[in-house]
Amino acid sequence: MGIWHLDPACESALTNLNDEISIFERTTGRNYVLILVPEAPDEKIHMSQNGKPLPEESNMDPKEFLAIALQKRRHNLGLS
């Protein structure tokens, strides 16, 4: 079992996705937030920003993480 997903192939795909997002962000100057919420309690919620996963010991609630990302988006749209 991986850190974030029960299936090693899915764990690898998630790691690769974060890596590719990080590369894209560095080349374009864009920023992304990724939140993966499994319905089953035996898997962990995965949150990453700028292609980097938040540490496992992070106590940030996904709702708070998403709210911050949406606030930044509204600001960039000139809505705040």
C-alpha positions, -999 to +999 in steps of 0.1 A: +000+000+000+013+035-009+011+066+012-021+079-005-036+050-024-041+013-018-032+004-054+005+008-062-003+017-099-026+045-087-001+057-062+025+059-090+001+077-112-007+103-085+031+108-080+036+112-117+007+137-119+022+158-092+055+157-109+040+168-143+020+195-127+051+208-110+070+209-143+041+226-161+039+252-133+076+260-135+074+265-173+042+285-174+041+304-141+006+289-134-003+273-100-026+245-092-042+228-062-051+191-063-074+174-038-082+137-040-108+126-015-114+089-013-148+078+000-134+048+019-118+057+053-089+033+048-073+057+024-059+092+031-070+125+016-043+137-008-038+174-011-010+190-032-001+226-041+022+235-069+028+198-076+040+191-040+019+170-016+012+185+017+030+166+045+011+136+059+011+153+093-006+184+079-038+191+099-053+214+072-089+205+065-096+200+028-124+226+030-099+252+042-073+242+016-100+245-012-113+278+003-078+293+001-073+281-035-107+296-045-099+329-028-067+331-048-087+323-080-113+350-072-085+375-066-068+366-099-102+371-117-104+405-101-135+395-080-121+402-046 
